[in-house]
Amino acid sequence: MGVLTRAPIDVAGLTKSVEASGRGAITSFLGVVRNHHCGREVTRLEYSAYAPMAEAECERILAETSSRWPVSVALQHRLGPMAIGEVSVAIAVAGNHRDEAFVACRYVIEELKRRVPIWKREYFADGTEGWVDPTACDGVVLAKVGEVTNEGSASR
C-alpha cells in the first residue's frame, strides 16, 4: 500500500495493517474535506504533490515514528480532486499502550504537514480559488480566475 493514492482511502484496511495481537491500543487520525476555510464556503479542493519527494519524506516520517516509539504505523494521503466529506489523509498507529499510540499519531500528522510537499488548492463558492499557504496570515493565497494551473490548463 503506497502512501500517496488517487483512490478513496480504505480506513479499515489501513487500520488492519497495523493490528497485532500484542498491541493493546490503536489510534487513528482522519483528515476530512470540510466545507469552509477562514469563514469562506469551500465547494471542493484538490491535492497535488511531487510524488517521489513526498513519498520519500512520508517514509522517513514513518521510520522515525517507529524508531521513537514501540508502534506500528501506516499513512495514506489522497491526491487529485476531492469532494466535501471525503477522507484526504488517514493515519493508523498501534502500540502496546494508548499514550504511545496517541503521541506517535500526533507526531505523524504534524510532521506530514510541516515537511511533506503536498499542496492543497481550495475552490470557493464565489468562484475564486486559493492555494492553502500555512505562512499566509489567513492561510490562503488566492489564485486569479482563469490562471494557468501547474497542469497547464486554465483554472475555473
Secondary structure as GFF3:
##gff-version 3
##sequence-region A 1 156
A	DSSP	beta_strand	4	5	.	.	.	ID=ss1
A	DSSP	alpha_helix	11	16	.	.	.	ID=ss2
A	DSSP	beta_strand	25	32	.	.	.	ID=ss3
A	DSSP	beta_strand	36	37	.	.	.	ID=ss4
A	DSSP	beta_strand	40	49	.	.	.	ID=ss5
A	DSSP	alpha_helix	51	68	.	.	.	ID=ss6
A	DSSP	beta_strand	71	78	.	.	.	ID=ss7
A	DSSP	beta_strand	80	83	.	.	.	ID=ss8
A	DSSP	beta_strand	87	95	.	.	.	ID=ss9
A	DSSP	alpha_helix	98	115	.	.	.	ID=ss10
A	DSSP	beta_strand	118	124	.	.	.	ID=ss11
A	DSSP	beta_strand	129	132	.	.	.	ID=ss12
A	DSSP	beta_strand	140	143	.	.	.	ID=ss13
###
